[in-house]
């Protein structure tokens, strides 16, 4: 910086020149007669300044800065507390939501299980009724068949007796029935 | 052309008020500027300290800036035990700073450009610090003059060196401030003389003068800072012995 360089060089020249100038022109700084007055006023003024600073200015500024720091700290603490509370509420909310979700899915499962049980019970019932109907029908069919078969044997005997009578042969009804019976048995596989 | 040293002349502005030990004391230009420094700085700082609102205004922010600046300086350079000297160090800084800055007012007077003032301040600090060290550490205080851990046979060399460097502290402290302020003002005066002497071409030294004025403002703040921080360092030495 040229300004600084200039200042330094002039300062150096002045410093070398000053003692000479002090002797030549009488530098006021080295006028010993002026010392006591300067020191007196220095002591008085500095004492006043010190008193004002120590008793009035500095305690007040110190208190202000301290109370501001307290306030900032208190605000930060409050903010931290509020944040924690909000976090806790959020966590509670999440827990409640998860619980509700669990309950809902349990309800759905129960309902679907109940529905499945009901429908299978109904199916079972219908199946049983149908099986009963089928069994009854089969029984009826079987009865009719035996009836029919029994009727068939007597009818065959009657027909054979009638045929034999027409043909003019002996017609011992017991003999004919036996022959028909044998024929029926032989006809079966 | 008036001598550039004329501005440093101490002139009474009142009749002698009284006399102490044969020296008559009158209000002088130097005394007026000391009073001005006290009034202006106290006025600003009292205004700044006055309301003490949570959100500081401009003046309060400035006052708090000064407070924090010196508080940090003491915390960093003196550490433990430095807090009780805070008002003194603070006053020292404010007094020097406002003395330097008010001296920058044209036709003003810079009381810090007088060796009597700076040397007295330096001597008070030096003697005070030495007494504090002696009271706190007793004879152990003299271990300050022998660096801890140095071989014993170096003592005949080291102790005189340390002693001389310790005793020259008030001289270097006071001469640094006095010489800086004196030289700055001599320089300004000489340049101002050129501005008048060169007529139209005086514009050139005028530009330089403006730049030097800015530089001198910086020097005014810087020298107040240096004076104060050196006092802190000396205090630290006395309190903690290196």
Interface residues (C-beta under 8 A of the other chain):
Chain A: X3 X4 X6 X7 X10 X11 X14 X15 X18 X21 X25 X26 X27 X28 X29 X30 X31 X34 X35 X36 X37 X38 X39 X40 X41 X42 X45 X46 X48 X49 X50 X52 X53 X54 X56 X57 X58 X60 X61 X62 X63 X64 X65 X67 X68 X71
Chain B: X3 X5 X6 X8 X9 X10 X20 X21 X23 X24 X25 X26 X27 X28 X30 X31 X34 X35 X37 X38 X41 X42 X45 X46 X48 X49 X50 X52 X53 X54 X56 X60 X63 X64 X67 X68 X86 X87 X88 X90 X91 X94 X95 X111 X113 X114 X115 X116 X117 X120 X121 X178 X179 X182 X183 X184 X186 X187 X190 X208 X211 X212 X215
